[in-house]
Amino acid sequence: MISVATIASIIRKGRGCAHAWRVEHNGIVPDGWETCELWHYSTRMLVWRIRRHQGSDYGYTELVDYSLGWGSVSDQNGMNIAFRVLNLPHRYNRAGGASIVDLVFSEELGYFVHPSAVAA
């Protein structure tokens, strides 16, 4: 059986390639944090730090830096996958020009939503 890498799988592993996307692992620093970069072609799109649970692909994640890239649909899809996989409350939005929107927690719904979905 052939295993096909997805954007989500390379982000979870912290390394690898999937189509035009790649994740570079920059090592583990003495305090236990790993730093990873998500690239789309030759554009660095996202940098994050993660402290993984022992023996797991998951852990506590911090956003370090991001780019809007060229504002393409592919940039949007890849970044939104990354935000979901890393459990980061952000969304890449292309309406009216590329931007990163900070999601807000809805007490009523019990999860993060676009700010426009929360009653003022």
HUDAZI-V387251 format. One record per pair of residues at least 12 apart in sequence whose C-alpha atoms are under 8 Angstrom apart, sorted by the first residue. I is the first residue (numbers start at 1). J is the second residue. If there is no record, write none. Layout:
I | J
I | J
This chain:
4 | 18
5 | 17
5 | 18
6 | 18
6 | 19
7 | 21
7 | 22
7 | 78
7 | 81
7 | 82
8 | 81
8 | 82
8 | 85
10 | 22
10 | 23
11 | 23
11 | 38
11 | 82
11 | 85
11 | 86
12 | 57
12 | 58
12 | 85
12 | 86
13 | 57
14 | 36
15 | 36
20 | 40
20 | 41
21 | 38
21 | 39
21 | 40
21 | 41
22 | 38
22 | 39
22 | 40
22 | 41
23 | 36
23 | 37
23 | 38
23 | 39
24 | 36
24 | 37
24 | 38
24 | 39
25 | 37
32 | 51
33 | 49
33 | 50
33 | 51
33 | 52
34 | 49
34 | 50
34 | 51
35 | 47
35 | 48
35 | 49
35 | 50
36 | 48
36 | 49
40 | 75
43 | 69
44 | 66
44 | 67
44 | 69
45 | 66
45 | 67
45 | 68
45 | 69
45 | 79
46 | 63
46 | 64
46 | 65
46 | 66
46 | 67
46 | 79
47 | 63
47 | 64
47 | 65
47 | 66
48 | 61
48 | 62
48 | 63
48 | 64
48 | 65
49 | 61
49 | 62
49 | 63
49 | 64
50 | 62
61 | 86
61 | 87
61 | 88
62 | 88
63 | 88
68 | 98
68 | 99
68 | 100
71 | 94
71 | 97
71 | 98
73 | 94
76 | 92
76 | 93
76 | 94
79 | 91
79 | 92
80 | 92
89 | 102
89 | 103
89 | 104
89 | 112
90 | 102
90 | 103
91 | 103
101 | 114
102 | 114
102 | 115
103 | 115
106 | 118
